[in-house]
Amino acid sequence: MLAGAILDSSGTRILLARRARPVELAGLWELPGGKAEVGETDEEALRRELAEELGIAVGVEFELRDQVVLSDELVLIARWARVIAGEPTAREHQAVRWVDAEELSTLCDEGRLVPADTVWVPELVARLRRA
Ligand code: 523
């Protein structure tokens, strides 16, 4: 399972997407992504998922520090990525938005992020502030 911390061109904001399903997660914000298919590398899977879900092409960079075990078969990994082409559009989500370090921290504190994604907030906030 791959999630992308997608950086904007200024390097100070990342993209969040608001989930439409399942009911337990609907309305919460996440780093967009999806499952790798058999034979795909992490990088290919993330590029495909982001093209399908948001209509953007991204360059995929390094992996963030933490991984989250969601179930026996599902481990969530986050990769840093940059938009190469396209304007992010919510095709499968309720909405998308760019957030800076402060907005990301606030959403996290208010419990408005998908629970698993909160593990990356300290690293993301530090990287966005350094930009
Ligand atoms: N998460 C999650 N955070 C996060 C993502 C992209 C996914 O916690 N940033 C969880 C939510 C679900 C599981 O991972 O429990 C599968 O995510 P989903 O539904 O976005 O993956 P898809 O789109 O590959 O799944 P299917 O459409 O069901 O194949």
Backbone and ligand atoms as CSV (ligand in chain L), in Angstrom:
chain,resi,resn,atom,element,x,y,z
A,1,MET,N,N,0.857,-1.186,0.000
A,1,MET,CA,C,0.000,0.000,0.000
A,1,MET,C,C,0.893,1.236,0.000
A,2,LEU,N,N,0.693,2.115,-0.963
A,2,LEU,CA,C,1.551,3.299,-1.113
A,2,LEU,C,C,0.770,4.574,-0.924
A,3,ALA,N,N,1.357,5.522,-0.229
A,3,ALA,CA,C,0.753,6.837,-0.110
A,3,ALA,C,C,1.794,7.846,-0.569
A,4,GLY,N,N,1.329,8.946,-1.172
A,4,GLY,CA,C,2.269,9.940,-1.677
A,4,GLY,C,C,2.158,11.249,-0.918
A,5,ALA,N,N,3.300,11.744,-0.423
A,5,ALA,CA,C,3.351,13.095,0.134
A,5,ALA,C,C,3.760,13.980,-1.034
A,6,ILE,N,N,2.768,14.572,-1.691
A,6,ILE,CA,C,3.007,15.273,-2.964
A,6,ILE,C,C,3.238,16.756,-2.718
A,7,LEU,N,N,4.390,17.195,-3.156
A,7,LEU,CA,C,4.820,18.568,-2.915
A,7,LEU,C,C,4.383,19.491,-4.051
A,8,ASP,N,N,4.021,20.746,-3.708
A,8,ASP,CA,C,3.681,21.698,-4.769
A,8,ASP,C,C,4.959,22.355,-5.304
A,9,SER,N,N,4.791,23.247,-6.302
A,9,SER,CA,C,5.983,23.795,-6.958
A,9,SER,C,C,6.772,24.722,-6.038
A,10,SER,N,N,6.107,25.308,-5.022
A,10,SER,CA,C,6.838,26.188,-4.102
A,10,SER,C,C,7.629,25.365,-3.079
A,11,GLY,N,N,7.304,24.088,-2.951
A,11,GLY,CA,C,8.010,23.237,-1.996
A,11,GLY,C,C,7.580,23.444,-0.557
A,12,THR,N,N,6.509,24.203,-0.334
A,12,THR,CA,C,6.092,24.492,1.047
A,12,THR,C,C,4.754,23.859,1.413
A,13,ARG,N,N,4.109,23.215,0.459
A,13,ARG,CA,C,2.793,22.625,0.748
A,13,ARG,C,C,2.705,21.213,0.175
A,14,ILE,N,N,1.926,20.366,0.860
A,14,ILE,CA,C,1.652,19.028,0.315
A,14,ILE,C,C,0.156,18.894,0.044
A,15,LEU,N,N,-0.155,17.909,-0.780
A,15,LEU,CA,C,-1.538,17.693,-1.195
A,15,LEU,C,C,-2.219,16.687,-0.268
A,16,LEU,N,N,-3.401,17.050,0.204
A,16,LEU,CA,C,-4.242,16.103,0.949
A,16,LEU,C,C,-5.515,15.868,0.147
A,17,ALA,N,N,-6.070,14.667,0.300
A,17,ALA,CA,C,-7.323,14.326,-0.383
A,17,ALA,C,C,-8.302,13.806,0.664
A,18,ARG,N,N,-9.577,14.199,0.524
A,18,ARG,CA,C,-10.590,13.797,1.521
A,18,ARG,C,C,-11.302,12.545,1.056
A,19,ARG,N,N,-11.229,11.493,1.885
A,19,ARG,CA,C,-11.772,10.186,1.501
A,19,ARG,C,C,-13.286,10.193,1.415
A,20,ALA,N,N,-13.785,9.422,0.446
A,20,ALA,CA,C,-15.224,9.288,0.269
A,20,ALA,C,C,-15.727,7.982,0.885
A,21,ARG,N,N,-14.820,7.027,1.122
A,21,ARG,CA,C,-15.200,5.709,1.648
A,21,ARG,C,C,-14.009,5.071,2.334
A,22,PRO,N,N,-14.188,4.020,3.131
A,22,PRO,CA,C,-15.461,3.527,3.682
A,22,PRO,C,C,-16.027,4.520,4.707
A,23,VAL,N,N,-17.213,4.221,5.236
A,23,VAL,CA,C,-17.856,5.190,6.143
A,23,VAL,C,C,-16.958,5.625,7.298
A,24,GLU,N,N,-16.167,4.683,7.846
A,24,GLU,CA,C,-15.317,5.036,9.006
A,24,GLU,C,C,-14.280,6.101,8.647
A,25,LEU,N,N,-13.877,6.129,7.379
A,25,LEU,CA,C,-12.823,7.077,6.976
A,25,LEU,C,C,-13.367,8.224,6.130
A,26,ALA,N,N,-14.630,8.154,5.735
A,26,ALA,CA,C,-15.203,9.187,4.855
A,26,ALA,C,C,-15.137,10.542,5.549
A,27,GLY,N,N,-14.700,11.551,4.791
A,27,GLY,CA,C,-14.609,12.911,5.336
A,27,GLY,C,C,-13.248,13.225,5.931
A,28,LEU,N,N,-12.401,12.191,6.130
A,28,LEU,CA,C,-11.058,12.427,6.689
A,28,LEU,C,C,-10.048,12.639,5.560
A,29,TRP,N,N,-9.002,13.408,5.862
A,29,TRP,CA,C,-7.976,13.744,4.865
A,29,TRP,C,C,-6.843,12.727,4.897
A,30,GLU,N,N,-6.304,12.391,3.715
A,30,GLU,CA,C,-5.212,11.408,3.626
A,30,GLU,C,C,-4.167,11.864,2.617
A,31,LEU,N,N,-3.009,11.221,2.693
A,31,LEU,CA,C,-2.035,11.297,1.610
A,31,LEU,C,C,-2.574,10.331,0.557
A,32,PRO,N,N,-2.859,10.807,-0.654
A,32,PRO,CA,C,-3.485,9.929,-1.642
A,32,PRO,C,C,-2.566,8.795,-2.080
A,33,GLY,N,N,-3.165,7.674,-2.493
A,33,GLY,CA,C,-2.360,6.535,-2.934
A,33,GLY,C,C,-3.239,5.326,-3.166
A,34,GLY,N,N,-2.635,4.139,-3.132
A,34,GLY,CA,C,-3.417,2.922,-3.342
A,34,GLY,C,C,-2.520,1.705,-3.315
A,35,LYS,N,N,-3.112,0.572,-3.682
A,35,LYS,CA,C,-2.389,-0.702,-3.582
A,35,LYS,C,C,-1.552,-0.970,-4.831
A,36,ALA,N,N,-0.379,-1.567,-4.597
A,36,ALA,CA,C,0.452,-1.998,-5.723
A,36,ALA,C,C,-0.147,-3.276,-6.306
A,37,GLU,N,N,-0.093,-3.387,-7.621
A,37,GLU,CA,C,-0.537,-4.620,-8.266
A,37,GLU,C,C,0.657,-5.554,-8.439
A,38,VAL,N,N,0.368,-6.832,-8.678
A,38,VAL,CA,C,1.441,-7.819,-8.824
A,38,VAL,C,C,2.361,-7.387,-9.968
A,39,GLY,N,N,3.672,-7.414,-9.709
A,39,GLY,CA,C,4.636,-7.084,-10.757
A,39,GLY,C,C,5.007,-5.619,-10.830
A,40,GLU,N,N,4.321,-4.779,-10.062
A,40,GLU,CA,C,4.622,-3.345,-10.085
A,40,GLU,C,C,5.623,-2.990,-8.995
A,41,THR,N,N,6.512,-2.063,-9.279
A,41,THR,CA,C,7.357,-1.533,-8.200
A,41,THR,C,C,6.517,-0.513,-7.425
A,42,ASP,N,N,6.995,-0.143,-6.242
A,42,ASP,CA,C,6.319,0.876,-5.423
A,42,ASP,C,C,6.129,2.162,-6.218
A,43,GLU,N,N,7.202,2.514,-6.911
A,43,GLU,CA,C,7.194,3.769,-7.640
A,43,GLU,C,C,6.166,3.755,-8.776
A,44,GLU,N,N,6.118,2.645,-9.502
A,44,GLU,CA,C,5.143,2.521,-10.593
A,44,GLU,C,C,3.718,2.552,-10.051
A,45,ALA,N,N,3.517,1.853,-8.941
A,45,ALA,CA,C,2.170,1.791,-8.349
A,45,ALA,C,C,1.707,3.183,-7.928
A,46,LEU,N,N,2.590,3.929,-7.300
A,46,LEU,CA,C,2.208,5.266,-6.837
A,46,LEU,C,C,1.921,6.177,-8.030
A,47,ARG,N,N,2.753,6.095,-9.060
A,47,ARG,CA,C,2.523,6.933,-10.243
A,47,ARG,C,C,1.178,6.586,-10.899
A,48,ARG,N,N,0.875,5.292,-10.988
A,48,ARG,CA,C,-0.400,4.876,-11.592
A,48,ARG,C,C,-1.591,5.336,-10.755
A,49,GLU,N,N,-1.523,5.102,-9.440
A,49,GLU,CA,C,-2.647,5.475,-8.567
A,49,GLU,C,C,-2.910,6.980,-8.607
A,50,LEU,N,N,-1.854,7.774,-8.603
A,50,LEU,CA,C,-2.039,9.230,-8.577
A,50,LEU,C,C,-2.551,9.741,-9.917
A,51,ALA,N,N,-2.156,9.073,-11.002
A,51,ALA,CA,C,-2.688,9.436,-12.320
A,51,ALA,C,C,-4.182,9.101,-12.372
A,52,GLU,N,N,-4.554,7.929,-11.873
A,52,GLU,CA,C,-5.963,7.505,-11.892
A,52,GLU,C,C,-6.839,8.365,-10.988
A,53,GLU,N,N,-6.365,8.578,-9.772
A,53,GLU,CA,C,-7.209,9.242,-8.762
A,53,GLU,C,C,-7.245,10.749,-8.902
A,54,LEU,N,N,-6.118,11.341,-9.344
A,54,LEU,CA,C,-6.006,12.803,-9.302
A,54,LEU,C,C,-5.687,13.433,-10.654
A,55,GLY,N,N,-5.352,12.606,-11.641
A,55,GLY,CA,C,-5.026,13.129,-12.959
A,55,GLY,C,C,-3.694,13.862,-13.017
A,56,ILE,N,N,-2.752,13.461,-12.167
A,56,ILE,CA,C,-1.439,14.117,-12.198
A,56,ILE,C,C,-0.325,13.102,-12.476
A,57,ALA,N,N,0.752,13.624,-13.078
A,57,ALA,CA,C,1.967,12.820,-13.236
A,57,ALA,C,C,2.933,13.294,-12.156
A,58,VAL,N,N,3.554,12.352,-11.444
A,58,VAL,CA,C,4.491,12.730,-10.382
A,58,VAL,C,C,5.847,12.069,-10.562
A,59,GLY,N,N,6.853,12.717,-10.020
A,59,GLY,CA,C,8.173,12.120,-9.883
A,59,GLY,C,C,8.251,11.622,-8.445
A,60,VAL,N,N,8.579,10.344,-8.280
A,60,VAL,CA,C,8.572,9.752,-6.941
A,60,VAL,C,C,9.980,9.750,-6.366
A,61,GLU,N,N,10.107,10.251,-5.151
A,61,GLU,CA,C,11.430,10.316,-4.520
A,61,GLU,C,C,11.525,9.345,-3.342
A,62,PHE,N,N,12.134,9.739,-2.262
A,62,PHE,CA,C,12.467,8.835,-1.142
A,62,PHE,C,C,11.260,8.409,-0.309
A,63,GLU,N,N,11.503,7.367,0.499
A,63,GLU,CA,C,10.467,6.844,1.381
A,63,GLU,C,C,10.524,7.574,2.727
A,64,LEU,N,N,9.376,7.896,3.284
A,64,LEU,CA,C,9.357,8.516,4.614
A,64,LEU,C,C,9.719,7.453,5.652
A,65,ARG,N,N,10.117,7.936,6.844
A,65,ARG,CA,C,10.695,7.061,7.853
A,65,ARG,C,C,9.772,5.933,8.318
A,66,ASP,N,N,8.527,6.262,8.657
A,66,ASP,CA,C,7.667,5.263,9.298
A,66,ASP,C,C,6.828,4.466,8.316
A,67,GLN,N,N,6.532,3.221,8.708
A,67,GLN,CA,C,5.592,2.385,7.958
A,67,GLN,C,C,4.466,2.030,8.916
A,68,VAL,N,N,3.267,1.801,8.381
A,68,VAL,CA,C,2.120,1.478,9.224
A,68,VAL,C,C,1.563,0.127,8.795
A,69,VAL,N,N,1.475,-0.810,9.740
A,69,VAL,CA,C,0.893,-2.119,9.432
A,69,VAL,C,C,-0.622,-1.991,9.590
A,70,LEU,N,N,-1.333,-2.101,8.463
A,70,LEU,CA,C,-2.796,-1.944,8.495
A,70,LEU,C,C,-3.477,-3.286,8.753
A,71,SER,N,N,-2.882,-4.372,8.229
A,71,SER,CA,C,-3.447,-5.715,8.428
A,71,SER,C,C,-2.344,-6.704,8.070
A,72,ASP,N,N,-2.676,-8.019,8.073
A,72,ASP,CA,C,-1.690,-9.048,7.737
A,72,ASP,C,C,-1.102,-8.841,6.341
A,73,GLU,N,N,-1.937,-8.372,5.426
A,73,GLU,CA,C,-1.467,-8.235,4.037
A,73,GLU,C,C,-1.110,-6.808,3.638
A,74,LEU,N,N,-1.444,-5.856,4.495
A,74,LEU,CA,C,-1.348,-4.466,4.058
A,74,LEU,C,C,-0.428,-3.634,4.945
A,75,VAL,N,N,0.689,-3.197,4.341
A,75,VAL,CA,C,1.594,-2.283,5.029
A,75,VAL,C,C,1.590,-0.980,4.249
A,76,LEU,N,N,1.430,0.113,4.969
A,76,LEU,CA,C,1.351,1.420,4.319
A,76,LEU,C,C,2.725,2.089,4.350
A,77,ILE,N,N,3.176,2.475,3.152
A,77,ILE,CA,C,4.469,3.140,2.978
A,77,ILE,C,C,4.198,4.492,2.336
A,78,ALA,N,N,4.897,5.522,2.767
A,78,ALA,CA,C,4.697,6.837,2.136
A,78,ALA,C,C,5.968,7.264,1.422
A,79,ARG,N,N,5.806,7.789,0.213
A,79,ARG,CA,C,6.941,8.295,-0.566
A,79,ARG,C,C,6.738,9.768,-0.875
A,80,TRP,N,N,7.801,10.506,-0.820
A,80,TRP,CA,C,7.824,11.913,-1.194
A,80,TRP,C,C,7.696,11.982,-2.714
A,81,ALA,N,N,6.898,12.897,-3.228
A,81,ALA,CA,C,6.715,12.979,-4.689
A,81,ALA,C,C,6.498,14.434,-5.089
A,82,ARG,N,N,6.747,14.724,-6.367
A,82,ARG,CA,C,6.543,16.078,-6.895
A,82,ARG,C,C,5.690,16.032,-8.141
A,83,VAL,N,N,4.810,17.023,-8.286
A,83,VAL,CA,C,3.958,17.081,-9.473
A,83,VAL,C,C,4.814,17.472,-10.674
A,84,ILE,N,N,4.714,16.686,-11.741
A,84,ILE,CA,C,5.425,16.988,-12.983
A,84,ILE,C,C,4.449,17.597,-13.980
A,85,ALA,N,N,3.234,17.081,-14.009
A,85,ALA,CA,C,2.234,17.590,-14.956
A,85,ALA,C,C,0.831,17.359,-14.417
A,86,GLY,N,N,-0.062,18.276,-14.774
A,86,GLY,CA,C,-1.472,18.124,-14.403
A,86,GLY,C,C,-1.841,18.945,-13.186
A,87,GLU,N,N,-3.138,19.142,-13.030
A,87,GLU,CA,C,-3.699,19.884,-11.903
A,87,GLU,C,C,-4.504,18.870,-11.092
A,88,PRO,N,N,-4.162,18.673,-9.791
A,88,PRO,CA,C,-4.862,17.637,-9.020
A,88,PRO,C,C,-6.383,17.866,-8.984
A,89,THR,N,N,-7.112,16.832,-9.314
A,89,THR,CA,C,-8.574,16.876,-9.369
A,89,THR,C,C,-9.107,15.683,-8.582
A,90,ALA,N,N,-10.136,15.922,-7.757
A,90,ALA,CA,C,-10.711,14.826,-6.962
A,90,ALA,C,C,-11.612,13.973,-7.843
A,91,ARG,N,N,-11.069,12.876,-8.370
A,91,ARG,CA,C,-11.870,11.984,-9.217
A,91,ARG,C,C,-12.539,10.905,-8.371
A,92,GLU,N,N,-11.835,10.485,-7.302
A,92,GLU,CA,C,-12.386,9.422,-6.449
A,92,GLU,C,C,-12.538,9.898,-5.014
A,93,HIS,N,N,-12.020,11.083,-4.739
A,93,HIS,CA,C,-12.119,11.661,-3.390
A,93,HIS,C,C,-13.236,12.709,-3.366
A,94,GLN,N,N,-13.543,13.180,-2.152
A,94,GLN,CA,C,-14.555,14.249,-2.031
A,94,GLN,C,C,-13.966,15.607,-2.389
A,95,ALA,N,N,-12.664,15.776,-2.124
A,95,ALA,CA,C,-12.013,17.073,-2.357
A,95,ALA,C,C,-10.510,16.889,-2.261
A,96,VAL,N,N,-9.771,17.855,-2.788
A,96,VAL,CA,C,-8.316,17.890,-2.582
A,96,VAL,C,C,-7.944,19.290,-2.108
A,97,ARG,N,N,-6.870,19.391,-1.352
A,97,ARG,CA,C,-6.381,20.722,-0.950
A,97,ARG,C,C,-4.892,20.671,-0.666
A,98,TRP,N,N,-4.234,21.823,-0.893
A,98,TRP,CA,C,-2.814,21.967,-0.558
A,98,TRP,C,C,-2.726,22.525,0.854
A,99,VAL,N,N,-1.875,21.944,1.688
A,99,VAL,CA,C,-1.721,22.447,3.058
A,99,VAL,C,C,-0.252,22.715,3.370
A,100,ASP,N,N,-0.020,23.781,4.131
A,100,ASP,CA,C,1.356,24.043,4.589
A,100,ASP,C,C,1.553,23.352,5.942
A,101,ALA,N,N,2.721,23.530,6.527
A,101,ALA,CA,C,3.057,22.825,7.774
A,101,ALA,C,C,2.039,23.122,8.881
A,102,GLU,N,N,1.638,24.393,9.009
A,102,GLU,CA,C,0.702,24.780,10.072
A,102,GLU,C,C,-0.662,24.121,9.879
A,103,GLU,N,N,-1.157,24.180,8.640
A,103,GLU,CA,C,-2.477,23.595,8.365
A,103,GLU,C,C,-2.467,22.077,8.574
A,104,LEU,N,N,-1.362,21.443,8.204
A,104,LEU,CA,C,-1.247,19.995,8.395
A,104,LEU,C,C,-1.275,19.653,9.888
A,105,SER,N,N,-0.528,20.387,10.701
A,105,SER,CA,C,-0.515,20.152,12.155
A,105,SER,C,C,-1.902,20.347,12.743
A,106,THR,N,N,-2.574,21.405,12.313
A,106,THR,CA,C,-3.904,21.693,12.867
A,106,THR,C,C,-4.892,20.587,12.523
A,107,LEU,N,N,-4.886,20.141,11.248
A,107,LEU,CA,C,-5.803,19.061,10.858
A,107,LEU,C,C,-5.526,17.807,11.683
A,108,CYS,N,N,-4.255,17.536,11.931
A,108,CYS,CA,C,-3.869,16.366,12.723
A,108,CYS,C,C,-4.380,16.509,14.158
A,109,ASP,N,N,-4.122,17.672,14.763
A,109,ASP,CA,C,-4.561,17.908,16.147
A,109,ASP,C,C,-6.078,17.820,16.276
A,110,GLU,N,N,-6.778,18.226,15.232
A,110,GLU,CA,C,-8.245,18.207,15.287
A,110,GLU,C,C,-8.832,16.835,14.962
A,111,GLY,N,N,-7.962,15.836,14.695
A,111,GLY,CA,C,-8.454,14.488,14.403
A,111,GLY,C,C,-9.109,14.376,13.039
A,112,ARG,N,N,-8.681,15.233,12.097
A,112,ARG,CA,C,-9.323,15.237,10.775
A,112,ARG,C,C,-8.503,14.506,9.719
A,113,LEU,N,N,-7.400,13.849,10.123
A,113,LEU,CA,C,-6.630,13.012,9.199
A,113,LEU,C,C,-7.024,11.556,9.407
A,114,VAL,N,N,-6.872,10.747,8.353
A,114,VAL,CA,C,-7.014,9.304,8.469
A,114,VAL,C,C,-6.005,8.861,9.548
A,115,PRO,N,N,-6.437,8.036,10.538
A,115,PRO,CA,C,-5.554,7.729,11.670
A,115,PRO,C,C,-4.144,7.276,11.286
A,116,ALA,N,N,-4.020,6.355,10.326
A,116,ALA,CA,C,-2.702,5.821,9.972
A,116,ALA,C,C,-1.745,6.930,9.533
A,117,ASP,N,N,-2.249,7.930,8.845
A,117,ASP,CA,C,-1.388,8.952,8.249
A,117,ASP,C,C,-0.780,9.917,9.268
A,118,THR,N,N,-1.312,9.892,10.488
A,118,THR,CA,C,-0.791,10.814,11.510
A,118,THR,C,C,0.672,10.518,11.858
A,119,VAL,N,N,1.133,9.278,11.633
A,119,VAL,CA,C,2.533,8.944,11.974
A,119,VAL,C,C,3.533,9.791,11.183
A,120,TRP,N,N,3.150,10.220,9.988
A,120,TRP,CA,C,4.103,10.964,9.133
A,120,TRP,C,C,4.097,12.458,9.400
A,121,VAL,N,N,3.137,12.921,10.192
A,121,VAL,CA,C,2.995,14.377,10.357
A,121,VAL,C,C,4.262,15.052,10.888
A,122,PRO,N,N,4.916,14.528,11.934
A,122,PRO,CA,C,6.123,15.217,12.411
A,122,PRO,C,C,7.198,15.359,11.327
A,123,GLU,N,N,7.448,14.283,10.582
A,123,GLU,CA,C,8.456,14.345,9.522
A,123,GLU,C,C,8.024,15.309,8.414
A,124,LEU,N,N,6.757,15.267,8.029
A,124,LEU,CA,C,6.273,16.162,6.960
A,124,LEU,C,C,6.355,17.619,7.382
A,125,VAL,N,N,5.942,17.891,8.616
A,125,VAL,CA,C,5.981,19.272,9.109
A,125,VAL,C,C,7.428,19.771,9.114
A,126,ALA,N,N,8.344,18.939,9.574
A,126,ALA,CA,C,9.762,19.338,9.617
A,126,ALA,C,C,10.285,19.609,8.210
A,127,ARG,N,N,9.948,18.749,7.258
A,127,ARG,CA,C,10.439,18.936,5.881
A,127,ARG,C,C,9.828,20.175,5.236
A,128,LEU,N,N,8.545,20.411,5.463
A,128,LEU,CA,C,7.896,21.588,4.860
A,128,LEU,C,C,8.459,22.874,5.465
A,129,ARG,N,N,8.754,22.849,6.755
A,129,ARG,CA,C,9.294,24.055,7.413
A,129,ARG,C,C,10.703,24.362,6.923
A,130,ARG,N,N,11.438,23.307,6.572
A,130,ARG,CA,C,12.827,23.473,6.121
A,130,ARG,C,C,12.875,24.081,4.714
A,131,ALA,N,N,11.745,23.958,3.975
A,131,ALA,CA,C,11.738,24.388,2.564
A,131,ALA,C,C,11.891,25.892,2.429
L,1,523,N1,N,-5.095,4.029,3.731
L,1,523,C1,C,-4.648,4.837,4.774
L,1,523,N2,N,-3.974,5.976,4.448
L,1,523,C2,C,-3.728,6.333,3.154
L,1,523,C3,C,-4.190,5.497,2.095
L,1,523,C4,C,-3.945,5.853,0.655
L,1,523,C5,C,-4.881,4.333,2.428
L,1,523,O1,O,-4.843,4.532,5.969
L,1,523,N3,N,-3.033,7.466,2.930
L,1,523,C6,C,-5.830,2.788,4.061
L,1,523,C7,C,-7.311,2.936,3.926
L,1,523,C8,C,-7.757,1.547,3.598
L,1,523,C9,C,-6.586,0.910,2.866
L,1,523,O2,O,-5.471,1.737,3.184
L,1,523,O3,O,-7.938,0.834,4.824
L,1,523,C10,C,-6.814,0.810,1.357
L,1,523,O4,O,-6.867,2.122,0.827
L,1,523,P1,P,-7.618,2.509,-0.519
L,1,523,O5,O,-9.045,2.078,-0.420
L,1,523,O6,O,-7.350,3.936,-0.776
L,1,523,O7,O,-6.817,1.653,-1.573
L,1,523,P2,P,-7.233,1.239,-3.021
L,1,523,O8,O,-7.864,2.421,-3.691
L,1,523,O9,O,-6.069,0.599,-3.693
L,1,523,O10,O,-8.300,0.170,-2.658
L,1,523,P3,P,-9.369,-0.519,-3.583
L,1,523,O11,O,-9.986,0.577,-4.398
L,1,523,O12,O,-10.302,-1.089,-2.532
L,1,523,O13,O,-8.603,-1.537,-4.336
